[in-house]
């Protein structure tokens, strides 16, 4: 160990910045969090990464109308038409 260290260029804060990421506080339902933790363990990946991927997918995924939704809409319209 040195007797003296030069801290003139030192900065306060985290040692390594995570570029493109922000630390936030968010409340997630316990059952959702537990499901992602379990899924992360099964896949050998981090649960936060899985949550991030799910959020990203929800932003880019276009809403697809499935057969069940179409049936519901048709029934509603037929009821309105009498």
C-alpha positions in Angstrom: 0.0 0.0 0.0 1.1 3.5 -0.7 1.6 6.0 2.0 -0.2 8.7 0.0 -2.8 8.6 -2.8 -3.8 11.4 -5.2 -7.5 12.0 -5.0 -7.4 15.3 -6.9 -9.3 13.9 -9.8 -11.6 11.7 -7.8 -15.4 12.0 -8.1 -18.2 11.1 -5.7 -20.8 8.6 -6.7 -20.9 5.1 -8.1 -17.8 3.4 -9.2 -19.1 2.4 -12.6 -22.1 4.1 -14.3 -24.6 2.0 -16.1 -25.0 3.7 -19.4 -28.5 3.8 -20.7 -30.1 2.7 -17.4 -31.7 4.7 -14.5 -32.2 3.7 -10.9 -35.8 4.2 -9.9 -38.2 3.1 -7.2 -41.3 1.3 -8.4 -44.0 -0.7 -6.6 -44.7 -4.1 -8.2 -47.3 -6.5 -6.9 -45.7 -9.3 -4.8 -47.2 -12.1 -7.0 -45.8 -10.5 -10.2 -42.4 -10.0 -8.6 -42.3 -13.6 -7.3 -43.3 -14.9 -10.7 -40.5 -13.0 -12.5 -37.9 -14.1 -9.8 -39.0 -17.7 -10.3 -38.9 -17.5 -14.1 -35.5 -15.8 -13.8 -34.1 -18.7 -11.7 -35.5 -21.2 -14.2 -34.0 -19.5 -17.1 -30.7 -18.6 -15.4 -31.3 -14.9 -16.0 -32.0 -11.9 -13.8 -35.6 -11.1 -13.0 -35.0 -7.4 -13.6 -33.8 -8.2 -17.1 -37.0 -10.2 -17.7 -39.2 -7.4 -16.4 -37.3 -4.9 -18.6 -37.8 -7.1 -21.7 -41.5 -7.5 -20.9 -41.9 -3.7 -20.6 -40.0 -3.1 -23.9 -42.1 -5.7 -25.7 -45.3 -4.0 -24.5 -44.1 -0.7 -26.0 -43.3 -2.1 -29.5 -46.0 -4.8 -29.7 -49.0 -3.8 -31.8 -52.3 -4.9 -30.3 -53.4 -8.0 -32.1 -57.1 -8.7 -32.2 -57.8 -12.4 -31.5 -60.9 -14.4 -32.4 -62.3 -14.1 -28.9 -62.2 -10.3 -29.0 -63.8 -10.3 -32.5 -66.6 -12.5 -31.3 -67.3 -10.2 -28.3 -67.4 -7.1 -30.5 -69.7 -8.8 -33.1 -72.1 -9.9 -30.2 -72.1 -6.4 -28.8 -72.8 -4.9 -32.2 -75.6 -7.4 -33.0 -77.3 -6.6 -29.6 -77.2 -2.9 -30.4 -78.7 -3.5 -33.9 -81.5 -5.5 -32.3 
